Amino acid sequence: MSVTALGYLSLETSHMDDWISFGRDVLGLKVEQPEPDGRVRMRMDDRWARLILASGERENIVRYGWEVRDSAALNDLAGRLDQAKCQPIVGTADDRQRLQVEGLISCKDPAGNELEFFYGQRRICEPFYASPHVSAFKTGGLGLGHVVIEVEDIDKCLAFYTDILGFRISDQLARSLYFLRCNQRHHSIALASLNGKNRVLHIMLEVATLDDVGRVFDRSLDRQVRMSTLGVHSNDLVTSFYLETPSGYEIEFGWNGRLVDDASWVTTTIDRPSLWGHRELEQPARVHPRRFQQVASGP
Ligand code: FE2
């Protein structure tokens, strides 16, 4: 297996100010000062960046940053991409500097998504604190979380992600949604075949505790962010809810996703995505503190 984790995502948006406050005040990400070129880094851990936002017209993930182990793994992958006629492009010194990585190649997947493969990303060695309301994100070797994308030709995409990039199918929902893993996280990407479009459906971020999920849930309610109810997924068993980003696609915010043991895992076909919950919440949801739940204000 050559891809080891979803390392970072580059996003483009015309709502940068909304994204900054959404990332910091709702999701609990650490939002750094803008780079000289205007990009904004959002951090979840000691890595230089997990979400990299640039101003632009596309409300979308514009590049997917997939991590590989080292330079040998990157060379190996470049060879396979070349052989499969995927035309990998070797990143320039400027590209590597822009992403703070040691090695970089890029290509497109069959749906036209721009993928970057890298190793040696800068790790910031000072203590990391996400925010006052999120204790920690679950990342490390599991990567930043997962993405769920809709693709026009699911068979072509499945072949690309499994045969060339080395992903394995953890399970599937009918023949319309495939969950693919590249490490112990149940899936780092899921490919959906719904309306024959190419688009991002959601990005999943995982946190260390259920309390972290609860606090972000409360903040989403307070700010009248469009969101779902809480729920538990039937395959990765994550407890989560969905909230709408300023770009229109969703973030899934969850806790306690299961880890897959490659030696014993058996692929199955699930018949529904959630054990319970994940229902649409009519907007705007109105909430009020129950009696005795208000913080005592003192004498
Ligand atoms: Fe998800």
py3Dmol code that shows the C-alpha trace and the ligand (Angstrom):
import py3Dmol

protein = """\
ATOM      1  CA  MET A   1       0.000   0.000   0.000  1.00  0.00           C
ATOM      2  CA  SER A   2       1.505   3.328  -0.959  1.00  0.00           C
ATOM      3  CA  VAL A   3      -0.856   6.105   0.179  1.00  0.00           C
ATOM      4  CA  THR A   4      -0.779   6.147   3.984  1.00  0.00           C
ATOM      5  CA  ALA A   5      -3.183   8.954   4.964  1.00  0.00           C
ATOM      6  CA  LEU A   6      -5.264  11.939   3.915  1.00  0.00           C
ATOM      7  CA  GLY A   7      -2.699  14.586   4.835  1.00  0.00           C
ATOM      8  CA  TYR A   8      -4.279  17.923   3.908  1.00  0.00           C
ATOM      9  CA  LEU A   9      -7.009  19.452   1.779  1.00  0.00           C
ATOM     10  CA  SER A  10      -6.708  22.655  -0.248  1.00  0.00           C
ATOM     11  CA  LEU A  11     -10.021  24.499  -0.388  1.00  0.00           C
ATOM     12  CA  GLU A  12     -11.093  27.445  -2.477  1.00  0.00           C
ATOM     13  CA  THR A  13     -13.812  29.814  -1.324  1.00  0.00           C
ATOM     14  CA  SER A  14     -15.261  33.241  -1.960  1.00  0.00           C
ATOM     15  CA  HIS A  15     -16.347  33.373   1.705  1.00  0.00           C
ATOM     16  CA  MET A  16     -12.954  33.496   3.424  1.00  0.00           C
ATOM     17  CA  ASP A  17     -14.074  35.587   6.421  1.00  0.00           C
ATOM     18  CA  ASP A  18     -17.023  33.258   7.061  1.00  0.00           C
ATOM     19  CA  TRP A  19     -14.736  30.227   6.780  1.00  0.00           C
ATOM     20  CA  ILE A  20     -12.250  31.741   9.264  1.00  0.00           C
ATOM     21  CA  SER A  21     -14.915  32.265  11.899  1.00  0.00           C
ATOM     22  CA  PHE A  22     -16.563  28.894  11.075  1.00  0.00           C
ATOM     23  CA  GLY A  23     -13.228  27.066  11.374  1.00  0.00           C
ATOM     24  CA  ARG A  24     -12.160  28.780  14.584  1.00  0.00           C
ATOM     25  CA  ASP A  25     -15.393  29.451  16.490  1.00  0.00           C
ATOM     26  CA  VAL A  26     -17.506  26.465  15.428  1.00  0.00           C
ATOM     27  CA  LEU A  27     -15.156  23.623  14.404  1.00  0.00           C
ATOM     28  CA  GLY A  28     -12.483  24.512  16.966  1.00  0.00           C
ATOM     29  CA  LEU A  29      -9.611  24.501  14.455  1.00  0.00           C
ATOM     30  CA  LYS A  30      -6.490  26.573  15.054  1.00  0.00           C
ATOM     31  CA  VAL A  31      -6.581  29.276  12.392  1.00  0.00           C
ATOM     32  CA  GLU A  32      -3.152  30.741  11.681  1.00  0.00           C
ATOM     33  CA  GLN A  33      -2.382  34.245  10.392  1.00  0.00           C
ATOM     34  CA  PRO A  34      -2.677  34.416   6.590  1.00  0.00           C
ATOM     35  CA  GLU A  35       0.384  33.481   4.524  1.00  0.00           C
ATOM     36  CA  PRO A  36       2.029  36.254   2.444  1.00  0.00           C
ATOM     37  CA  ASP A  37       0.066  34.986  -0.608  1.00  0.00           C
ATOM     38  CA  GLY A  38      -3.258  35.240   1.287  1.00  0.00           C
ATOM     39  CA  ARG A  39      -3.813  31.526   1.960  1.00  0.00           C
ATOM     40  CA  VAL A  40      -5.128  30.657   5.408  1.00  0.00           C
ATOM     41  CA  ARG A  41      -3.919  27.549   7.227  1.00  0.00           C
ATOM     42  CA  MET A  42      -6.189  25.687   9.615  1.00  0.00           C
ATOM     43  CA  ARG A  43      -4.456  23.268  11.947  1.00  0.00           C
ATOM     44  CA  MET A  44      -5.700  20.203  13.821  1.00  0.00           C
ATOM     45  CA  ASP A  45      -2.406  19.007  15.265  1.00  0.00           C
ATOM     46  CA  ASP A  46       1.342  19.551  15.012  1.00  0.00           C
ATOM     47  CA  ARG A  47       1.306  19.475  11.203  1.00  0.00           C
ATOM     48  CA  TRP A  48       1.912  22.732   9.346  1.00  0.00           C
ATOM     49  CA  ALA A  49      -1.618  22.621   7.913  1.00  0.00           C
ATOM     50  CA  ARG A  50      -4.571  20.257   7.523  1.00  0.00           C
ATOM     51  CA  LEU A  51      -6.937  22.625   5.679  1.00  0.00           C
ATOM     52  CA  ILE A  52      -5.409  25.259   3.373  1.00  0.00           C
ATOM     53  CA  LEU A  53      -7.883  27.894   2.176  1.00  0.00           C
ATOM     54  CA  ALA A  54      -7.393  30.222  -0.766  1.00  0.00           C
ATOM     55  CA  SER A  55      -9.723  32.910  -2.086  1.00  0.00           C
ATOM     56  CA  GLY A  56     -11.366  32.036  -5.393  1.00  0.00           C
ATOM     57  CA  GLU A  57     -14.625  31.373  -7.140  1.00  0.00           C
ATOM     58  CA  ARG A  58     -14.763  27.590  -6.752  1.00  0.00           C
ATOM     59  CA  GLU A  59     -16.561  26.525  -3.560  1.00  0.00           C
ATOM     60  CA  ASN A  60     -14.776  23.229  -3.506  1.00  0.00           C
ATOM     61  CA  ILE A  61     -11.859  21.055  -2.494  1.00  0.00           C
ATOM     62  CA  VAL A  62      -9.399  21.979  -5.217  1.00  0.00           C
ATOM     63  CA  ARG A  63      -6.531  19.627  -4.258  1.00  0.00           C
ATOM     64  CA  TYR A  64      -6.403  16.489  -2.148  1.00  0.00           C
ATOM     65  CA  GLY A  65      -3.089  15.984  -0.316  1.00  0.00           C
ATOM     66  CA  TRP A  66      -2.354  12.269   0.123  1.00  0.00           C
ATOM     67  CA  GLU A  67       0.610  11.341   2.252  1.00  0.00           C
ATOM     68  CA  VAL A  68       3.126   8.595   1.440  1.00  0.00           C
ATOM     69  CA  ARG A  69       5.789   7.200   3.723  1.00  0.00           C
ATOM     70  CA  ASP A  70       9.000   8.502   2.162  1.00  0.00           C
ATOM     71  CA  SER A  71      10.826   9.318  -1.059  1.00  0.00           C
ATOM     72  CA  ALA A  72      11.051   5.647  -2.105  1.00  0.00           C
ATOM     73  CA  ALA A  73       7.260   5.309  -1.759  1.00  0.00           C
ATOM     74  CA  LEU A  74       6.736   8.516  -3.763  1.00  0.00           C
ATOM     75  CA  ASN A  75       9.043   7.295  -6.568  1.00  0.00           C
ATOM     76  CA  ASP A  76       7.281   3.952  -6.570  1.00  0.00           C
ATOM     77  CA  LEU A  77       3.876   5.625  -6.847  1.00  0.00           C
ATOM     78  CA  ALA A  78       5.108   7.972  -9.608  1.00  0.00           C
ATOM     79  CA  GLY A  79       6.190   4.897 -11.580  1.00  0.00           C
ATOM     80  CA  ARG A  80       2.782   3.251 -11.207  1.00  0.00           C
ATOM     81  CA  LEU A  81       0.929   6.439 -12.182  1.00  0.00           C
ATOM     82  CA  ASP A  82       3.180   6.818 -15.199  1.00  0.00           C
ATOM     83  CA  GLN A  83       2.613   3.215 -16.259  1.00  0.00           C
ATOM     84  CA  ALA A  84      -1.157   3.715 -15.961  1.00  0.00           C
ATOM     85  CA  LYS A  85      -0.860   6.829 -18.180  1.00  0.00           C
ATOM     86  CA  CYS A  86      -2.030   9.148 -15.377  1.00  0.00           C
ATOM     87  CA  GLN A  87       0.705  11.649 -16.299  1.00  0.00           C
ATOM     88  CA  PRO A  88       2.155  12.459 -12.862  1.00  0.00           C
ATOM     89  CA  ILE A  89       3.814  15.868 -12.608  1.00  0.00           C
ATOM     90  CA  VAL A  90       6.783  16.338 -10.287  1.00  0.00           C
ATOM     91  CA  GLY A  91       6.331  19.348  -7.980  1.00  0.00           C
ATOM     92  CA  THR A  92       8.785  22.241  -8.363  1.00  0.00           C
ATOM     93  CA  ALA A  93      10.831  23.705  -5.521  1.00  0.00           C
ATOM     94  CA  ASP A  94       8.219  26.504  -5.322  1.00  0.00           C
ATOM     95  CA  ASP A  95       5.401  23.950  -5.037  1.00  0.00           C
ATOM     96  CA  ARG A  96       7.229  22.107  -2.258  1.00  0.00           C
ATOM     97  CA  GLN A  97       7.894  25.375  -0.450  1.00  0.00           C
ATOM     98  CA  ARG A  98       4.235  26.411  -0.823  1.00  0.00           C
ATOM     99  CA  LEU A  99       3.128  23.188   0.908  1.00  0.00           C
ATOM    100  CA  GLN A 100       6.125  22.794   3.251  1.00  0.00           C
ATOM    101  CA  VAL A 101       6.878  19.264   2.031  1.00  0.00           C
ATOM    102  CA  GLU A 102      10.039  17.478   0.928  1.00  0.00           C
ATOM    103  CA  GLY A 103       8.662  15.592  -2.063  1.00  0.00           C
ATOM    104  CA  LEU A 104       5.583  16.196  -4.226  1.00  0.00           C
ATOM    105  CA  ILE A 105       3.925  14.807  -7.329  1.00  0.00           C
ATOM    106  CA  SER A 106       0.449  15.485  -8.675  1.00  0.00           C
ATOM    107  CA  CYS A 107      -2.062  14.026 -11.112  1.00  0.00           C
ATOM    108  CA  LYS A 108      -5.814  13.876 -11.688  1.00  0.00           C
ATOM    109  CA  ASP A 109      -8.136  11.023 -10.769  1.00  0.00           C
ATOM    110  CA  PRO A 110     -10.621   9.755 -13.391  1.00  0.00           C
ATOM    111  CA  ALA A 111     -13.235  12.242 -12.095  1.00  0.00           C
ATOM    112  CA  GLY A 112     -10.847  15.143 -12.737  1.00  0.00           C
ATOM    113  CA  ASN A 113     -10.024  15.791  -9.063  1.00  0.00           C
ATOM    114  CA  GLU A 114      -6.511  17.162  -8.561  1.00  0.00           C
ATOM    115  CA  LEU A 115      -4.491  14.915  -6.280  1.00  0.00           C
ATOM    116  CA  GLU A 116      -1.136  15.703  -4.680  1.00  0.00           C
ATOM    117  CA  PHE A 117       1.076  13.016  -3.162  1.00  0.00           C
ATOM    118  CA  PHE A 118       3.723  14.121  -0.714  1.00  0.00           C
ATOM    119  CA  TYR A 119       6.122  13.093   2.020  1.00  0.00           C
ATOM    120  CA  GLY A 120       8.104  15.001   4.647  1.00  0.00           C
ATOM    121  CA  GLN A 121       5.562  17.679   5.594  1.00  0.00           C
ATOM    122  CA  ARG A 122       6.744  20.205   8.166  1.00  0.00           C
ATOM    123  CA  ARG A 123       5.819  19.325  11.741  1.00  0.00           C
ATOM    124  CA  ILE A 124       5.628  22.214  14.202  1.00  0.00           C
ATOM    125  CA  CYS A 125       7.272  21.127  17.436  1.00  0.00           C
ATOM    126  CA  GLU A 126       5.745  23.628  19.867  1.00  0.00           C
ATOM    127  CA  PRO A 127       2.851  22.379  22.056  1.00  0.00           C
ATOM    128  CA  PHE A 128      -0.439  22.334  20.145  1.00  0.00           C
ATOM    129  CA  TYR A 129      -3.761  23.458  21.571  1.00  0.00           C
ATOM    130  CA  ALA A 130      -6.692  23.419  19.167  1.00  0.00           C
ATOM    131  CA  SER A 131      -9.155  25.735  20.907  1.00  0.00           C
ATOM    132  CA  PRO A 132     -10.911  26.315  24.229  1.00  0.00           C
ATOM    133  CA  HIS A 133     -13.884  24.127  23.182  1.00  0.00           C
ATOM    134  CA  VAL A 134     -12.183  21.204  21.361  1.00  0.00           C
ATOM    135  CA  SER A 135      -9.651  19.245  23.420  1.00  0.00           C
ATOM    136  CA  ALA A 136      -7.930  17.436  20.509  1.00  0.00           C
ATOM    137  CA  PHE A 137      -8.468  16.064  17.017  1.00  0.00           C
ATOM    138  CA  LYS A 138      -7.820  12.413  16.218  1.00  0.00           C
ATOM    139  CA  THR A 139      -5.193  12.499  13.471  1.00  0.00           C
ATOM    140  CA  GLY A 140      -1.611  11.150  13.539  1.00  0.00           C
ATOM    141  CA  GLY A 141      -1.210   8.086  11.327  1.00  0.00           C
ATOM    142  CA  LEU A 142      -4.963   8.120  10.634  1.00  0.00           C
ATOM    143  CA  GLY A 143      -4.697  11.399   8.742  1.00  0.00           C
ATOM    144  CA  LEU A 144      -7.052  14.362   9.003  1.00  0.00           C
ATOM    145  CA  GLY A 145     -10.301  12.391   8.640  1.00  0.00           C
ATOM    146  CA  HIS A 146     -12.129  11.386   5.482  1.00  0.00           C
ATOM    147  CA  VAL A 147     -13.752  12.816   2.397  1.00  0.00           C
ATOM    148  CA  VAL A 148     -16.876  11.602   0.631  1.00  0.00           C
ATOM    149  CA  ILE A 149     -17.078  12.558  -3.022  1.00  0.00           C
ATOM    150  CA  GLU A 150     -19.562  11.902  -5.765  1.00  0.00           C
ATOM    151  CA  VAL A 151     -18.090  10.712  -9.042  1.00  0.00           C
ATOM    152  CA  GLU A 152     -19.516  10.293 -12.505  1.00  0.00           C
ATOM    153  CA  ASP A 153     -17.861   6.974 -13.335  1.00  0.00           C
ATOM    154  CA  ILE A 154     -17.567   4.965 -10.149  1.00  0.00           C
ATOM    155  CA  ASP A 155     -16.031   1.868 -11.749  1.00  0.00           C
ATOM    156  CA  LYS A 156     -13.142   3.845 -13.240  1.00  0.00           C
ATOM    157  CA  CYS A 157     -12.573   5.680  -9.963  1.00  0.00           C
ATOM    158  CA  LEU A 158     -12.694   2.490  -7.906  1.00  0.00           C
ATOM    159  CA  ALA A 159     -10.083   0.881 -10.146  1.00  0.00           C
ATOM    160  CA  PHE A 160      -7.851   3.965  -9.874  1.00  0.00           C
ATOM    161  CA  TYR A 161      -8.016   4.240  -6.081  1.00  0.00           C
ATOM    162  CA  THR A 162      -7.616   0.501  -5.413  1.00  0.00           C
ATOM    163  CA  ASP A 163      -5.339  -0.782  -8.200  1.00  0.00           C
ATOM    164  CA  ILE A 164      -3.027   2.221  -8.536  1.00  0.00           C
ATOM    165  CA  LEU A 165      -3.135   4.028  -5.188  1.00  0.00           C
ATOM    166  CA  GLY A 166      -3.505   0.840  -3.100  1.00  0.00           C
ATOM    167  CA  PHE A 167      -6.752   1.572  -1.201  1.00  0.00           C
ATOM    168  CA  ARG A 168      -8.841  -1.318   0.078  1.00  0.00           C
ATOM    169  CA  ILE A 169     -12.639  -1.490   0.146  1.00  0.00           C
ATOM    170  CA  SER A 170     -13.808  -1.608   3.775  1.00  0.00           C
ATOM    171  CA  ASP A 171     -17.469  -2.016   2.828  1.00  0.00           C
ATOM    172  CA  GLN A 172     -20.118  -0.688   0.521  1.00  0.00           C
ATOM    173  CA  LEU A 173     -23.707   0.530   0.528  1.00  0.00           C
ATOM    174  CA  ALA A 174     -25.519  -1.229  -2.336  1.00  0.00           C
ATOM    175  CA  ARG A 175     -23.474  -0.464  -5.438  1.00  0.00           C
ATOM    176  CA  SER A 176     -23.678   3.267  -4.914  1.00  0.00           C
ATOM    177  CA  LEU A 177     -21.236   4.108  -2.102  1.00  0.00           C
ATOM    178  CA  TYR A 178     -17.816   2.520  -1.549  1.00  0.00           C
ATOM    179  CA  PHE A 179     -15.736   3.140   1.589  1.00  0.00           C
ATOM    180  CA  LEU A 180     -11.979   2.901   0.996  1.00  0.00           C
ATOM    181  CA  ARG A 181      -9.172   2.748   3.559  1.00  0.00           C
ATOM    182  CA  CYS A 182      -5.443   3.337   3.389  1.00  0.00           C
ATOM    183  CA  ASN A 183      -4.695   2.956   7.122  1.00  0.00           C
ATOM    184  CA  GLN A 184      -6.585   1.810  10.216  1.00  0.00           C
ATOM    185  CA  ARG A 185      -9.259   4.473   9.805  1.00  0.00           C
ATOM    186  CA  HIS A 186     -12.301   2.664   8.380  1.00  0.00           C
ATOM    187  CA  HIS A 187     -12.285   4.960   5.354  1.00  0.00           C
ATOM    188  CA  SER A 188     -10.223   7.932   4.249  1.00  0.00           C
ATOM    189  CA  ILE A 189     -12.307   8.385   1.119  1.00  0.00           C
ATOM    190  CA  ALA A 190     -15.743   7.191   0.048  1.00  0.00           C
ATOM    191  CA  LEU A 191     -16.858   7.236  -3.570  1.00  0.00           C
ATOM    192  CA  ALA A 192     -20.547   7.790  -4.271  1.00  0.00           C
ATOM    193  CA  SER A 193     -22.476   7.280  -7.450  1.00  0.00           C
ATOM    194  CA  LEU A 194     -25.706   9.227  -6.951  1.00  0.00           C
ATOM    195  CA  ASN A 195     -26.591  11.734  -9.642  1.00  0.00           C
ATOM    196  CA  GLY A 196     -23.725  11.209 -12.058  1.00  0.00           C
ATOM    197  CA  LYS A 197     -21.937  14.401 -10.982  1.00  0.00           C
ATOM    198  CA  ASN A 198     -18.397  15.074  -9.780  1.00  0.00           C
ATOM    199  CA  ARG A 199     -18.556  16.961  -6.490  1.00  0.00           C
ATOM    200  CA  VAL A 200     -17.569  16.871  -2.837  1.00  0.00           C
ATOM    201  CA  LEU A 201     -20.279  15.777  -0.392  1.00  0.00           C
ATOM    202  CA  HIS A 202     -18.494  16.121   2.936  1.00  0.00           C
ATOM    203  CA  ILE A 203     -15.230  16.235   4.871  1.00  0.00           C
ATOM    204  CA  MET A 204     -15.138  14.302   8.149  1.00  0.00           C
ATOM    205  CA  LEU A 205     -13.126  15.535  11.135  1.00  0.00           C
ATOM    206  CA  GLU A 206     -12.761  13.369  14.239  1.00  0.00           C
ATOM    207  CA  VAL A 207     -12.225  14.594  17.777  1.00  0.00           C
ATOM    208  CA  ALA A 208     -10.921  12.987  20.946  1.00  0.00           C
ATOM    209  CA  THR A 209     -14.061  13.002  23.091  1.00  0.00           C
ATOM    210  CA  LEU A 210     -17.849  12.961  22.868  1.00  0.00           C
ATOM    211  CA  ASP A 211     -17.806  16.221  24.830  1.00  0.00           C
ATOM    212  CA  ASP A 212     -15.880  17.831  21.957  1.00  0.00           C
ATOM    213  CA  VAL A 213     -18.670  16.771  19.571  1.00  0.00           C
ATOM    214  CA  GLY A 214     -21.302  18.055  21.994  1.00  0.00           C
ATOM    215  CA  ARG A 215     -19.698  21.463  22.366  1.00  0.00           C
ATOM    216  CA  VAL A 216     -19.430  21.904  18.582  1.00  0.00           C
ATOM    217  CA  PHE A 217     -23.042  20.704  18.248  1.00  0.00           C
ATOM    218  CA  ASP A 218     -24.149  23.387  20.747  1.00  0.00           C
ATOM    219  CA  ARG A 219     -22.153  26.087  18.949  1.00  0.00           C
ATOM    220  CA  SER A 220     -23.703  25.083  15.618  1.00  0.00           C
ATOM    221  CA  LEU A 221     -27.179  25.340  17.153  1.00  0.00           C
ATOM    222  CA  ASP A 222     -26.394  28.710  18.741  1.00  0.00           C
ATOM    223  CA  ARG A 223     -25.132  30.118  15.441  1.00  0.00           C
ATOM    224  CA  GLN A 224     -28.022  28.636  13.460  1.00  0.00           C
ATOM    225  CA  VAL A 225     -25.689  26.697  11.191  1.00  0.00           C
ATOM    226  CA  ARG A 226     -27.626  24.332   8.921  1.00  0.00           C
ATOM    227  CA  MET A 227     -27.048  20.917  10.514  1.00  0.00           C
ATOM    228  CA  SER A 228     -28.321  17.396  11.135  1.00  0.00           C
ATOM    229  CA  THR A 229     -29.190  15.608  14.333  1.00  0.00           C
ATOM    230  CA  LEU A 230     -26.606  13.383  16.010  1.00  0.00           C
ATOM    231  CA  GLY A 231     -26.309   9.790  14.809  1.00  0.00           C
ATOM    232  CA  VAL A 232     -24.128   6.693  14.649  1.00  0.00           C
ATOM    233  CA  HIS A 233     -22.980   5.268  11.319  1.00  0.00           C
ATOM    234  CA  SER A 234     -23.538   1.582  10.701  1.00  0.00           C
ATOM    235  CA  ASN A 235     -20.071   0.838   9.310  1.00  0.00           C
ATOM    236  CA  ASP A 236     -17.407   2.983  10.992  1.00  0.00           C
ATOM    237  CA  LEU A 237     -19.580   3.345  14.139  1.00  0.00           C
ATOM    238  CA  VAL A 238     -18.645   7.009  14.465  1.00  0.00           C
ATOM    239  CA  THR A 239     -20.968   9.183  16.572  1.00  0.00           C
ATOM    240  CA  SER A 240     -21.367  12.366  14.562  1.00  0.00           C
ATOM    241  CA  PHE A 241     -23.486  15.081  13.053  1.00  0.00           C
ATOM    242  CA  TYR A 242     -23.294  17.068   9.826  1.00  0.00           C
ATOM    243  CA  LEU A 243     -23.051  20.818   9.509  1.00  0.00           C
ATOM    244  CA  GLU A 244     -22.992  23.012   6.443  1.00  0.00           C
ATOM    245  CA  THR A 245     -19.800  24.902   5.605  1.00  0.00           C
ATOM    246  CA  PRO A 246     -19.828  28.454   4.187  1.00  0.00           C
ATOM    247  CA  SER A 247     -19.079  26.783   0.818  1.00  0.00           C
ATOM    248  CA  GLY A 248     -22.293  24.726   0.879  1.00  0.00           C
ATOM    249  CA  TYR A 249     -20.876  21.223   1.238  1.00  0.00           C
ATOM    250  CA  GLU A 250     -20.822  19.613   4.672  1.00  0.00           C
ATOM    251  CA  ILE A 251     -18.466  18.750   7.502  1.00  0.00           C
ATOM    252  CA  GLU A 252     -19.157  15.561   9.423  1.00  0.00           C
ATOM    253  CA  PHE A 253     -17.940  16.100  12.975  1.00  0.00           C
ATOM    254  CA  GLY A 254     -17.507  12.898  14.949  1.00  0.00           C
ATOM    255  CA  TRP A 255     -15.962  10.785  17.652  1.00  0.00           C
ATOM    256  CA  ASN A 256     -15.071   7.150  18.264  1.00  0.00           C
ATOM    257  CA  GLY A 257     -14.673   5.881  14.714  1.00  0.00           C
ATOM    258  CA  ARG A 258     -13.706   2.215  14.660  1.00  0.00           C
ATOM    259  CA  LEU A 259     -10.206   1.084  13.688  1.00  0.00           C
ATOM    260  CA  VAL A 260      -9.855  -1.663  11.102  1.00  0.00           C
ATOM    261  CA  ASP A 261      -7.551  -4.639  11.652  1.00  0.00           C
ATOM    262  CA  ASP A 262      -6.398  -5.528   8.147  1.00  0.00           C
ATOM    263  CA  ALA A 263      -5.625  -9.132   9.116  1.00  0.00           C
ATOM    264  CA  SER A 264      -9.176  -9.968  10.143  1.00  0.00           C
ATOM    265  CA  TRP A 265     -11.400  -7.440   8.332  1.00  0.00           C
ATOM    266  CA  VAL A 266     -14.047  -8.868   6.017  1.00  0.00           C
ATOM    267  CA  THR A 267     -15.790  -6.626   3.487  1.00  0.00           C
ATOM    268  CA  THR A 268     -19.577  -6.499   3.784  1.00  0.00           C
ATOM    269  CA  THR A 269     -22.452  -4.664   2.130  1.00  0.00           C
ATOM    270  CA  ILE A 270     -24.432  -2.520   4.546  1.00  0.00           C
ATOM    271  CA  ASP A 271     -28.120  -1.885   3.933  1.00  0.00           C
ATOM    272  CA  ARG A 272     -28.327   1.568   5.500  1.00  0.00           C
ATOM    273  CA  PRO A 273     -25.778   4.213   6.464  1.00  0.00           C
ATOM    274  CA  SER A 274     -26.816   4.944  10.064  1.00  0.00           C
ATOM    275  CA  LEU A 275     -27.819   2.843  13.074  1.00  0.00           C
ATOM    276  CA  TRP A 276     -29.814   5.834  14.284  1.00  0.00           C
ATOM    277  CA  GLY A 277     -29.984   9.603  13.826  1.00  0.00           C
ATOM    278  CA  HIS A 278     -28.329  11.799  11.156  1.00  0.00           C
ATOM    279  CA  ARG A 279     -31.716  13.317  10.364  1.00  0.00           C
ATOM    280  CA  GLU A 280     -32.202  16.680   8.711  1.00  0.00           C
ATOM    281  CA  LEU A 281     -32.913  19.372  11.263  1.00  0.00           C
ATOM    282  CA  GLU A 282     -35.426  21.957  10.128  1.00  0.00           C
ATOM    283  CA  GLN A 283     -33.864  25.394  10.062  1.00  0.00           C
ATOM    284  CA  PRO A 284     -33.532  27.579  11.937  1.00  0.00           C
ATOM    285  CA  ALA A 285     -33.558  25.227  14.921  1.00  0.00           C
ATOM    286  CA  ARG A 286     -34.613  27.124  18.033  1.00  0.00           C
ATOM    287  CA  VAL A 287     -33.257  26.032  21.383  1.00  0.00           C
ATOM    288  CA  HIS A 288     -33.620  27.366  24.900  1.00  0.00           C
ATOM    289  CA  PRO A 289     -31.841  26.413  28.115  1.00  0.00           C
ATOM    290  CA  ARG A 290     -33.859  24.107  30.361  1.00  0.00           C
ATOM    291  CA  ARG A 291     -34.469  25.125  33.947  1.00  0.00           C
ATOM    292  CA  PHE A 292     -31.311  24.972  36.100  1.00  0.00           C
ATOM    293  CA  GLN A 293     -29.041  24.602  33.038  1.00  0.00           C
ATOM    294  CA  GLN A 294     -28.056  28.239  32.873  1.00  0.00           C
ATOM    295  CA  VAL A 295     -24.648  28.942  34.367  1.00  0.00           C
ATOM    296  CA  ALA A 296     -25.038  30.526  37.795  1.00  0.00           C
ATOM    297  CA  SER A 297     -24.184  34.199  37.456  1.00  0.00           C
ATOM    298  CA  GLY A 298     -23.242  34.758  41.106  1.00  0.00           C
ATOM    299  CA  PRO A 299     -24.765  37.029  43.737  1.00  0.00           C
TER     300      PRO A 299
END
"""
ligand_1 = """\
1
FE2
Fe -18.598 10.530 6.549
"""
view = py3Dmol.view(width=600, height=400)
view.addModel(protein, "pdb")
view.setStyle({"model": 0}, {"cartoon": {"style": "trace"}})
view.addModel(ligand_1, "xyz")
view.setStyle({"model": 1}, {"stick": {}})
view.zoomTo()
view.show()
